[in-house]
Every structure is written in C-alpha cells, then in structure tokens.
Amino acid sequence: MKRIFGCLVIALCWAVKTEAALITIDSSLSANITSNGVYNSNSSSRLVHYVSPSINTLDGYMKFDLSLIPDDSVINSIVLRTFAEGSFNAPFNSPLGQIFYVSNDDWGRANNAALPSSIGGAVSPEYSSFPTVAGTSFDWAIDPSQFSYENELADNVLSLVMRNLNNQYSFMYWLSSDIQAPQLIVDYSDSATGYSVPEPSTLVLFGFFLLTLRKLRRT
C-alpha cells in the first residue's frame, strides 16, 4: 500500500506541475494611427491595417493589461485573436498583415508624432489570408522571444501594432476594443520551478486525491 501511495503522489505532483496555465486578456484600448502619428477618428468602430498611397498608412495599435500575470513568469506562447468587421469588401486587394512590438505604452486616441518611431521588430509571421464574415476570429501567432516581455510584465502593459505590408491600396478591417476587443491568449510558467502554473481547479483536485489516499492508507 505504501508503494502504491508513493507512486500515486508522484504521478499527481507531476500532473499538477505540468498543467498549462492559460489566461485570456481583452485589449483595454485600440486606435488607428497613421505612419506619421495622426489619429484616425474611426478607431471607436474598427481596428485596421490599411495602405492608401494617396492618403497614408494606417496602423492598428492595441494595448493589453498584463497585471494578472506574475512579474517573474516565463511566457511560453502568445496568441493574438482579432475579430473581422466584415464590411467594405475587406480584406480588399490582398492586404499582407504582420504584428509588431511597440515599446511606447503612453498612447491613446489622439495624435502622437513620436509613436511610430517606437515600433520595434516583427513578433508574428506575415499573413495574407483573412476572414470575410463579420465576427469571425483570426489567430496571430506571437513569438515572445522576439521582444523583452520581462519589461512588459514589470510595467504590466504590452502594446502591439498591426501593419499592412502591401504597398498598394489594400486593407483589412477588424472590430475595435469598443465592440469586440482583440484578445491576448498567454501560456505562462512559474519561473521558480520551470513548470507551468497549475490552475486552481487542479490544485483542488490534487488536494482531494491526497486526502482520499491518506484515508486509504489508514485502512
């Protein structure tokens, strides 16, 4: 009985340690701002990556509150989920979308001439196929190794921007944070152990099993 008890405890400890910790964070703010820092007033209804050589490039900025993730966590993976607006024939003329890191979190729905210069490197692959039906979700794979996420966990804010890499007139429209906020889906681990942080339900189940096994051991 002791041997069985020990094996079960080890197995349950392993299960708890390797339980994935996922958190979904809605964007607290989105805004469309041109490549020279001019705010676009359509930001309350849509989030865009838009190129018009006769007007300007519009980039879609997104801000996320990371305060629910412990500062010393290890981020294993990130998915950015956006939702198609399904209007104006978008995606129009083959937009090419990519997500970039933004080092400046001090922005809002206003002109900000310094903001475009804070755009860093790409953190996602390039995407060329987007949904046409309103409300359809689309997942962008974000590579956490491409930016210093430790700094973002420390200040509790992450800013990203979507850009259209097609230099011809083309665009894709997504729903804004006011309507159907973009979401950040983060898988993270406890840095002290190197294992994924267990969900509360897993800890409760683990405790229940330990109590049950203790009773069996006494009998």
C-alpha positions, 0 to 999 in steps of 0.5 A: 500500500505504501508503494502504491501511495508513493507512486500515486503522489508522484504521478499527481505532483507531476500532473499538477506541475505540468498543467498549462496555465492559460489566461485570456486578456481583452485589449483595454484600448485600440486606435488607428494611427497613421505612419506619421502619428495622426489619429484616425477618428474611426478607431471607436468602430474598427481596428485596421491595417490599411495602405492608401498611397494617396492618403497614408498608412494606417496602423492598428495599435492595441494595448493589453493589461498584463497585471494578472500575470506574475512579474517573474513568469516565463511566457511560453506562447502568445496568441493574438485573436482579432475579430473581422468587421466584415464590411467594405469588401475587406480584406480588399486587394490582398492586404499582407498583415504582420504584428509588431512590438511597440515599446511606447505604452503612453498612447491613446486616441489622439495624435502622437508624432513620436509613436511610430518611431517606437515600433520595434521588430516583427513578433508574428509571421506575415499573413495574407489570408483573412476572414470575410464574415463579420465576427469571425476570429483570426489567430496571430501567432506571437513569438515572445522571444522576439521582444523583452516581455520581462519589461512588459510584465514589470510595467504590466502593459504590452502594446502591439501594432498591426501593419499592412505590408502591401504597398498598394491600396489594400486593407483589412478591417477588424472590430475595435476594443469598443465592440469586440476587443482583440484578445491576448491568449498567454501560456505562462510558467512559474519561473521558480520551478520551470513548470507551468502554473497549475490552475486552481481547479487542479490544485483542488483536485490534487488536494482531494486525491491526497486526502482520499489516499491518506484515508486509504492508507489508514485502512 
